[in-house]
Amino acid sequence: MGRVAAWMSLVLTVGVASDAAGQTSAAIEAQVLASEFDLAGAAALLTSAGQRGDRFAQLAGVYLRGLVDAHEASRQGGSPDSLMPVRQAIAWLEIVANGRPGSAEIARLMLQAAAAAAQSERDEMRLYLDTAIRMETLQRAAGLAGAPIIAAAETAAELWLQVHRYDEARRAYDDASERVGSSLRILAGRARAARGLNDQTAACAGFRALLDAWAQRPAMPVEIVEAREYVVDSCAPQGR
C-alpha cells in the first residue's frame, strides 16, 4: 500500500502525466541504463525525477518498475502477493491513460502482458502484446510516443523468451530489430533464443556479437557474464 500512496500523491501534486514525446535528461540517462541491462537502476532514476515533477519520468518510472517487479514475480511462480506491485502499477497507469491510446495505455497493456507471463498464461499474454504493439505502431506512424524508454516490440520479445517460447522469441526479436533497430538487449535476446532452440551456431554468433558491441564497458551484468561463459564453454575459437 505504501507504493500506491506514493503514486497517488504524485498524481495529486504533479498532475496526471500526459504522453511525452520529448525526452528529459533523466529519461535519456535512464534509456542508457536500460539499454545496458540495468532496468532497476533506470526505474529508480526515473522515480526520483518523477518525484521532482518530471511528468514523463513519473510515467516511465512506474512502467519500468512494474516490468522489474513482474520479472521478480515470475521467479516466485506469479503468486498473487508477488504480483501485487504490478497490479498497483497497472491500476495507476489506467488512471493516467483514462481510456486514451498513448504511452500510458501501451505501458498498461505491457504490464498486463508481463503479469500474464509471470503466471505462464501465454494466450492471455499474446492478446495484450498484440494490442500494445498495434497501438505503438499507430502512435509511431503518427509521430507520437510509444512505450516509455523500451519499445513494446522489444519487451514483447523478452516476455516470449521468459515463457520459453524460443521460436516466438526469435521472431519477436527480429521484428523488434526491424522496428527500432538493433540494441544490446536485442543482441542478448537473439542469442538466448538461439541457445534455447539448440542452434549453437547462431547462439555463438549472437553472443560474440553482443560481446563485441559491449566492448570495454567496465560493468559486468548477468547478460555479459552469461555470454562470456557460453562462448568459452560452447563455441570453437574463431579462426579454426
C-alpha positions in Angstrom: 0.0 0.0 0.0 2.9 2.3 0.6 3.8 2.4 -3.1 0.1 3.1 -4.1 0.0 6.0 -1.6 3.2 7.4 -3.0 1.9 7.2 -6.6 -1.4 8.8 -5.7 0.5 11.6 -4.0 2.4 12.1 -7.2 -0.8 12.3 -9.2 -2.2 14.9 -6.8 1.0 17.1 -6.7 2.2 16.7 -10.2 -1.0 16.1 -12.1 -1.9 13.2 -14.3 1.1 12.6 -16.6 0.4 13.2 -20.3 2.1 11.4 -23.1 5.5 12.9 -23.6 7.3 12.8 -27.0 10.2 14.9 -25.7 13.0 13.3 -23.6 14.2 14.9 -20.4 17.8 14.5 -19.3 16.6 11.9 -16.7 14.9 9.9 -19.4 18.0 9.9 -21.6 20.1 8.7 -18.8 17.6 6.1 -17.9 17.5 4.9 -21.5 21.2 4.3 -21.4 20.9 2.4 -18.2 18.1 0.3 -19.5 20.0 -0.4 -22.8 22.9 -1.7 -20.7 20.6 -4.2 -18.8 20.1 -2.1 -15.6 16.4 -1.8 -15.7 16.1 -1.4 -11.9 18.6 1.4 -12.0 16.7 3.1 -14.8 13.5 2.8 -12.8 15.0 4.2 -9.7 16.4 7.2 -11.5 13.1 7.9 -13.2 11.2 7.5 -10.0 13.4 10.1 -8.3 13.0 12.5 -11.3 9.2 11.9 -11.2 9.1 13.0 -7.5 10.7 16.2 -8.5 7.9 17.0 -11.0 9.2 15.4 -14.3 5.9 14.0 -15.7 7.5 11.8 -18.3 9.9 10.3 -15.7 6.9 9.7 -13.4 5.1 7.6 -16.1 8.3 5.8 -17.3 9.4 5.1 -13.7 6.1 3.4 -12.8 6.3 1.4 -16.0 9.9 0.2 -15.7 9.5 -0.6 -12.0 6.4 -2.7 -13.0 8.5 -4.6 -15.5 11.1 -5.3 -12.9 8.5 -6.4 -10.3 6.8 -8.6 -12.9 10.1 -10.4 -13.7 10.7 -10.9 -10.0 7.2 -12.3 -9.6 7.8 -14.8 -12.3 10.6 -16.2 -10.2 8.1 -16.7 -7.4 5.6 -18.5 -9.6 3.4 -15.5 -10.2 1.7 -15.7 -6.9 -0.9 -13.0 -6.1 1.3 -11.5 -3.4 4.3 -11.3 -5.7 2.2 -9.6 -8.4 0.6 -7.1 -6.1 3.1 -4.3 -7.0 2.5 -5.0 -10.7 -1.3 -4.8 -10.3 -0.8 -1.5 -8.4 1.2 -0.1 -11.3 -1.4 -1.3 -13.8 -4.1 0.5 -11.8 -2.1 3.7 -11.7 -1.5 3.6 -15.4 -5.2 3.0 -16.1 -5.9 6.3 -14.2 -3.3 8.1 -16.3 -4.4 6.6 -19.6 -8.0 7.4 -18.9 -9.1 5.3 -21.8 -7.0 7.1 -24.4 -4.4 5.5 -26.7 -0.9 6.6 -26.0 2.2 5.8 -23.9 0.4 5.2 -20.6 -2.1 2.8 -22.2 0.7 0.9 -24.1 2.6 0.7 -20.8 -0.6 -0.6 -19.0 -1.1 -3.3 -21.7 2.6 -4.3 -21.5 2.4 -4.7 -17.7 -0.8 -6.8 -18.1 1.2 -9.0 -20.5 4.1 -9.2 -18.1 1.8 -10.2 -15.3 0.3 -12.9 -17.5 3.8 -14.1 -18.4 4.7 -14.4 -14.7 1.8 -16.8 -14.4 2.7 -18.6 -17.7 -0.6 -17.5 -19.2 0.7 -17.4 -22.7 -2.5 -16.9 -24.6 -3.5 -14.0 -22.4 0.0 -12.6 -22.7 -0.3 -12.7 -26.5 -3.5 -10.8 -26.6 -2.1 -8.0 -24.5 1.1 -7.9 -26.6 -0.6 -7.8 -29.9 -2.8 -4.9 -28.8 0.1 -3.0 -27.3 2.3 -3.4 -30.4 -0.6 -2.5 -32.7 -1.2 0.7 -30.7 2.5 1.5 -30.6 2.8 1.1 -34.4 -0.1 3.5 -34.9 1.4 6.0 -32.4 4.8 6.0 -34.1 3.2 6.3 -37.6 1.5 9.4 -36.3 4.8 10.8 -34.9 3.8 10.1 -31.3 5.5 8.3 -28.5 5.2 4.6 -27.9 6.0 2.7 -24.7 8.3 4.7 -22.4 12.1 4.0 -22.7 11.8 0.5 -24.1 9.7 -0.2 -27.2 6.8 -2.6 -26.7 8.1 -4.8 -29.5 11.4 -5.3 -27.7 9.8 -6.1 -24.3 7.4 -8.5 -26.1 10.4 -10.5 -27.3 11.8 -10.6 -23.8 8.5 -12.0 -22.5 8.4 -14.7 -25.1 11.9 -15.6 -24.0 10.8 -15.6 -20.4 8.0 -18.1 -21.0 10.4 -20.4 -23.0 8.7 -19.9 -26.4 12.0 -19.6 -28.2 10.6 -19.7 -31.8 8.2 -16.9 -30.9 11.0 -15.0 -29.1 13.3 -15.3 -32.1 10.7 -13.9 -34.5 9.8 -11.2 -32.0 13.4 -10.1 -31.7 13.7 -9.9 -35.5 10.5 -7.8 -35.6 11.8 -5.5 -32.8 15.1 -5.1 -34.7 13.2 -4.0 -37.8 11.0 -1.6 -35.9 13.6 0.1 -33.6 17.0 -1.1 -34.8 19.4 -3.4 -33.0 20.4 -2.9 -29.4 22.4 -4.7 -26.7 19.2 -6.1 -25.3 18.1 -7.4 -28.7 21.5 -9.0 -29.4 21.4 -10.7 -26.0 17.8 -11.9 -26.5 18.5 -13.3 -30.0 21.5 -15.2 -28.7 19.4 -16.6 -25.8 16.6 -17.6 -28.1 19.1 -19.4 -30.4 20.5 -21.2 -27.3 17.0 -22.2 -26.3 16.5 -23.7 -29.7 19.8 -25.6 -29.5 21.0 -23.6 -32.5 24.6 -23.5 -31.4 26.0 -21.7 -34.5 23.5 -18.9 -34.1 24.0 -18.7 -30.4 27.7 -18.5 -30.7 27.5 -15.8 -33.4 24.9 -13.9 -31.3 26.8 -14.0 -28.0 30.0 -12.9 -29.8 28.2 -10.0 -31.5 26.9 -9.0 -28.0 30.4 -9.1 -26.5 31.8 -7.1 -29.5 29.1 -4.5 -29.0 29.7 -4.4 -25.2 33.4 -3.8 -25.9 35.3 -2.4 -22.9 32.4 -1.3 -20.7 33.5 -1.8 -17.1 30.2 -3.1 -15.8 29.5 -6.9 -15.8 25.8 -7.6 -15.9 24.4 -11.1 -15.9 23.8 -11.0 -19.6 27.5 -10.3 -20.3 28.8 -12.9 -17.8 26.4 -15.4 -19.5 27.6 -14.5 -23.0 31.3 -14.9 -22.0 30.7 -18.3 -20.3 28.8 -19.6 -23.3 31.4 -18.6 -25.8 34.2 -20.1 -23.7 32.3 -23.4 -22.9 30.4 -24.0 -26.1 32.0 -22.1 -29.1 35.0 -23.1 -31.0 37.8 -20.5 -31.1 37.4 -18.2 -34.0 39.8 -18.8 -36.9 39.7 -22.5 -36.7 
